Amino acid sequence: MNHTPDTSSAAGNGGDFDPRQAAALLDRTTQQTRRHIEPAQPWLLAIRAVMVMAVLGTVWLSVRGQHPYKGPTSSVLPFVFVFVVVNFLATVTVRKRATAGVSGRSRLRPAEIAVLALAWVAVFPLIGAMARAGVSGAIVYSLFPLTVPLIVAGLTWAGIEAARADWRPCGTGTGIAIVGAVGLFAGPAGAWAVVGVGLFIVLLGSAAAIVWRQRRSVVRP
Amino acid sequence: MTHELDPLIHVPTRLKIVATLAALPDGDTLSFTRLQDMLGLTPGNLIIQLRKLEEAGYLSSEKTRNGSAQKTTVALTRQGRKALDAYTQALRDLLGGL
């Protein structure tokens, strides 16, 4: 940790504090703070984008030649599982570090977290009901579990962020829902590729938007 | 057009404090320890500067007690945000005229 020298006495009236220095300090401090407190770190989003495309792309390669469609092979599933676990742990760790000491309106409230979790989980009984109704296994056990949670959770997240007037995550949520909707029409095998590429684009776009916002000057808009 | 820089903000340490708190989303607060960590200031120096800003109505602080631990959180007030906006505009005017 770098300790800034005590400038309170030396520059108590700001006498020798040049406006250019002040502008540079204001911009630098604002940009550093934005970087430190950002819960969605751009580098993590970029890594996640590459990983999600690699994992879903691997699944797609394993299912694209299947006629009829049987679903991902058991040798691919451990990669998916490891990705989900590593992604979850990295997200929680980075988010916790970034938001340490920050409290207030920008933090997700327990009710909002519950709504998000419920939206994600509520999809699965619906899919189970469709299986009992005789819908094809390729759709019920592969296509829907991949795409429908993205649509429902993406729209729910977008709604929560829109209510907070936080438009960047609202756009990300909408983007995820659109990826899910497009994947729904790509068929059981094609959906893996569509979702992989779609999430890659959405995550990289979100990372770019965060970097742009963090680097934006306060003094020279 | 005025080029006067608010003397309360136009001090490196206090400018860093105000800029840090202004970068938080509206309605958020920051703990004293995180603020100290981010700015790299000594506790004594930070307390002095925070007190000056609080006396001017630019920031508010709140102390909460959780068992034996006491936590202090600070946030920029609406008046503080307006003062920083005016300060930033004055900087723009000055730099534009240089």
Interface residues (C-beta under 8 A of the other chain):
Chain A: M1 N2 H3 T4 D6 T7 S8 A11 G12 N13 G14 F17 P19 R20 Q21 A22 A23 L25 L26 T29 T30 Q32 T33 R34 H36 I37 A100 G101 V102 S103 G104 R105 S106 R107 D166 V218 V219 R220
Chain B: L5 P7 H10 V11 P12 T13 R14 L15 K16 A19 T20 A22 A23 L24 P25 D26 G27 D28 T29 L30 S31 T33 R34 L35 D37 M38 L39 G40 L41 T42 N45 I48 Q49 T73 A75 T88 L91 R92 L94 L95 L98
